[in-house]
Amino acid sequence: MEDGSCFARTDEAPHEAALAPGVRSIAGLDPDAGLKHLRGRSESYMRLLKRFAETRADEVDAMRTHLAARSYDELASVVHNVKGVAGFLGAAAIHGLAMETATALRRSCGHGEIERLAEALMAAQLKLAEDVLALDGKTS
């Protein structure tokens, strides 16, 4: 487009100023993917990412409870929620683990396989939460 166009230009890169310093260095997180869902609104992205991080401990506790009780329907429900939110935020590693866990649950794999995948998913969530909360100097 010419500079004199009556259409507003949109920048290809998200608004870096509102992304917390260090967010791009968090392993397993693709902020650009999350920002696409939010039309580049980086303040909203950071708010949602922090909320995700702050609620991980409760969700992991619920997953552990359902896993120990072999309540696979309830576990599948939590995993489904994690998968959706992780995908929305660009937390690709967590999204992938949630997909694998959901598939194992759907296929009624043995408890050992479900447990292995769920434990990896829970560990990835807690690590991401720790990394996100560390951006503000918080601890998990």
N, C-alpha and C positions, 0 to 999 in steps of 0.2 A: 504494500500500500504506500501511496505517496504521503509525505508528511502533512499535506494540507487536507487530508481526508476528513470527512465529517464523522467518521466512525472512531470510537475510542479504541486505542490500542490496548491489547492485553499483553502483559509481560509473560514470557515463557517460564521464567523462574518464579517461584513463590516469594512472598514478601519475607525476606530473610530476617529483617529487623525484629519481627515478632516471634521467630523461632528461638527457643532457648539455646544459648551457646552449648555446643556439644551434642545436640539432639541427632545430628547427622552421623555421629560416630557411634551411636548405639547399635550394637550387633543385632541383626535380625529385624531391624526397623527401617522402613523405606518411607520417610516423611512425604516425599513427592507423591507416592501412591495415595496416601491418606489425604493429602491436600487436594488431589483431584476430586475426591468425593465431596469436599467442602468448598469447591470452586476457589481454591487459593486462600481461603480465610485462615491464616496462620494462627491468629489468636484463638479461634474456635478449636482448631486442631490441638493446640497446646493444652487448652482447658480439658478437652475430651481425653487426651492422652494421660494427663495427670489424674483425672477421675478414674480411668482404667487402672492406673498404677495403684491408686489408693484403695481400690476394691478387690485387688487380687487375693489378699490374705483370706478374706471371707469366702471367696469363690473356691480357692484351693482347699480350705477346710471342708466345704460342702462336698467337693470332689473326693477328698479322702474318706469322708464319712460314707458316701455312697459306694465307693470302691470297696471299703472294708466290709460293708453289709451286703456286697454283691447286688446292690440295687441298681441294675444296669439301665433301667428306663430313666431313673432320676439322674444318673450319671450322664446319660446321653443328652438329656435336656440341658444340663450345665455346659457340656462340651459344645453343643450346638450354639449356645449363646456366646461362648468364648470364640468359636470359629467366626461367627458373624461380626463381632466387634473387632476382633483382630484383623480380619480382612478389610474392614472399613478403615481402620487406622494405619494400615500398611505394615502391620506386624507379621511379616511373611513367615517367619520361623514358627511362631505360635499358630498361625493359621494352618500351616502345613501339618503340624503335629496334631492339631484338633481334627483336621480332616482324616488323618490316619487313625486316630482314636475312634472317631465316629464310625469309620468303616469297619474297624475291628468289632465294635459293639453291634453294628448292624448285621455283621456276618456271624455273630455269636462265637467269636474266637475264644479260646480258652482263657481262663482267668489270668494266667501268667502273662500272656501276650497283652491283654487289656491293661493289666497292672503296669507292665513295662512302658507301654505307650502313655498311659495316664500320668505316670510318675515323671516321664520326660516332659510332658505338657505342663505339669504343675511346676517343675523346676524352671522351665523356660519363662513361664509367667512371672514367677517370683524374681528371676534375674532381670527381666525387663522392668518390672516394678521398681526394683532396687536402682537400676540405672536411671530411670526417669525421675524418681524422687531425689536422686543424688544431684540432678541438675539444679535444684533449688537448695541444695545443702541439707535436704531432709534425709532421714534414714527410714528404712522399711521396718 
